[in-house]
Amino acid sequence: MRRPARSVKTGFAAAAGGGKAFCMDSNTSSPAVSPSIPDLIAQAWRLAAQAALPSLPWLALLALMGGFYKWALNTGAGGTMLTLAALVVLFLSGVQASLMIYRAMIPEAKGAFMALMHMNLAVYLAFFFISFFIFFFVGIFGVVMLQLSGLVDLAAEGADEQIPAALAGMMSMPYGWALSAVYATGLGGLAFLALRLLLAGAATVQTGRVMVFRTWRWTKGDVLRLGAASLATHVLPFLAGYVANLVIVGAAGQGEVATFATGVTGLFLQAPFILAGHGLAVAALRAAHPPANVA
């Protein structure tokens, strides 16, 4: 009699029972039943609540460094070197806060600071180069559309002063619609890239290895689902924190103390966005690679 093939799920169970776990970057691993969008959102916020207290000191430190960076940038005190130093300290504080959030969400985490820092640098560099080429093209396209619109002669003397008004007028014309479409496409491409790399940080902390584009295939076919979930874990919390800080900025004024204080509140009010964003990454990682299947 022909022996029936084992299912993927049975294979996972057998491997776990034999003491052999699948490595996270194995091509043989397969996702468990994919949670629905509401389930992903609920898991993300549960994980955010779980990590809130353990990560609070690190989020507070991150907020303080945010205030320091905003003060150095806006006042120019200490010159460019102090601003760059403040930016480096802000980045390092962010990596440490992210590490502690992930560790609070992933008890079996193996990752350390250096691995997560390298992963962040790799992602930032990828976004920098891709963004540069996208918006370089968008800029050239905008110049062409502006010239074709006939609202300004870019070669004429004094054209620079006319560009803002001409650009505003062009946006109600087909040339402006074409520019808006190209710009929206560029932003959509960056959003797509962010969603495809959503699992990189959580996977790096879980495995202890730098995981960037090795997580790319895990989100294949899930961009719309992750994007819909991110509206509740990323977009809305970010907008709420941003608007709330705008109110504080308006009330605080523009003095040096106010600049530092609103830099602190600006980041601290993003704590729900930061926590829920990490929570969605962990929830999506568990859906793609359940912990029992991860070496």
ZIVEN-V479060 format. One record per backbone hydrogen bond with DSSP energy under -1.0 kcal/mol. NH is the residue of the N-H (numbers start at 0). CO is the residue of the C=O. If there is no record, write none. Layout:
nh:NH co:CO
nh:NH co:CO
This chain:
nh:10 co:6
nh:11 co:7
nh:12 co:8
nh:13 co:9
nh:14 co:10
nh:15 co:11
nh:16 co:12
nh:17 co:13
nh:18 co:15
nh:19 co:14
nh:25 co:22
nh:31 co:286
nh:39 co:35
nh:40 co:36
nh:41 co:37
nh:42 co:38
nh:43 co:39
nh:44 co:40
nh:45 co:41
nh:46 co:42
nh:47 co:43
nh:48 co:44
nh:49 co:45
nh:50 co:46
nh:51 co:47
nh:54 co:50
nh:58 co:54
nh:59 co:55
nh:60 co:56
nh:61 co:57
nh:62 co:58
nh:63 co:59
nh:64 co:60
nh:65 co:61
nh:66 co:62
nh:67 co:63
nh:68 co:64
nh:69 co:65
nh:70 co:66
nh:71 co:67
nh:72 co:68
nh:73 co:69
nh:74 co:70
nh:75 co:71
nh:78 co:75
nh:82 co:78
nh:83 co:79
nh:84 co:80
nh:85 co:81
nh:86 co:82
nh:87 co:83
nh:88 co:84
nh:89 co:85
nh:90 co:86
nh:91 co:87
nh:92 co:88
nh:93 co:89
nh:94 co:90
nh:95 co:91
nh:96 co:92
nh:97 co:93
nh:98 co:94
nh:99 co:95
nh:100 co:96
nh:101 co:97
nh:102 co:98
nh:103 co:99
nh:104 co:100
nh:105 co:101
nh:108 co:105
nh:109 co:204
nh:110 co:204
nh:115 co:111
nh:116 co:112
nh:117 co:113
nh:118 co:114
nh:119 co:115
nh:120 co:116
nh:121 co:117
nh:122 co:118
nh:123 co:119
nh:124 co:120
nh:125 co:121
nh:126 co:122
nh:127 co:123
nh:128 co:124
nh:129 co:125
nh:130 co:126
nh:131 co:127
nh:132 co:128
nh:133 co:129
nh:134 co:130
nh:135 co:131
nh:136 co:132
nh:137 co:133
nh:138 co:134
nh:139 co:135
nh:140 co:136
nh:141 co:137
nh:142 co:138
nh:143 co:139
nh:144 co:140
nh:145 co:141
nh:146 co:142
nh:147 co:143
nh:148 co:144
nh:155 co:152
nh:158 co:155
nh:162 co:158
nh:165 co:161
nh:166 co:162
nh:167 co:163
nh:168 co:164
nh:169 co:165
nh:170 co:166
nh:171 co:168
nh:172 co:169
nh:175 co:169
nh:176 co:172
nh:177 co:173
nh:178 co:174
nh:179 co:175
nh:180 co:176
nh:181 co:177
nh:182 co:178
nh:183 co:179
nh:184 co:180
nh:185 co:181
nh:186 co:182
nh:187 co:183
nh:188 co:184
nh:189 co:185
nh:190 co:186
nh:191 co:187
nh:192 co:188
nh:193 co:189
nh:194 co:190
nh:195 co:191
nh:196 co:192
nh:197 co:194
nh:199 co:196
nh:202 co:198
nh:203 co:199
nh:204 co:200
nh:205 co:201
nh:206 co:202
nh:207 co:203
nh:214 co:211
nh:215 co:212
nh:218 co:215
nh:219 co:216
nh:221 co:218
nh:225 co:221
nh:226 co:222
nh:227 co:223
nh:228 co:224
nh:229 co:225
nh:231 co:228
nh:232 co:228
nh:233 co:229
nh:234 co:229
nh:235 co:230
nh:237 co:233
nh:238 co:234
nh:239 co:235
nh:240 co:236
nh:241 co:237
nh:242 co:238
nh:243 co:239
nh:244 co:240
nh:245 co:241
nh:246 co:242
nh:247 co:243
nh:248 co:244
nh:249 co:245
nh:250 co:246
nh:251 co:247
nh:252 co:248
nh:258 co:254
nh:259 co:255
nh:260 co:256
nh:261 co:257
nh:262 co:258
nh:263 co:259
nh:264 co:260
nh:265 co:261
nh:266 co:262
nh:267 co:263
nh:268 co:264
nh:269 co:266
nh:270 co:267
nh:273 co:269
nh:274 co:270
nh:275 co:271
nh:276 co:272
nh:277 co:273
nh:278 co:274
nh:279 co:275
nh:280 co:276
nh:281 co:277
nh:282 co:278
nh:283 co:279
nh:284 co:280
nh:285 co:281
nh:286 co:282
nh:287 co:283
nh:288 co:284
nh:292 co:289
nh:293 co:290
nh:294 co:21
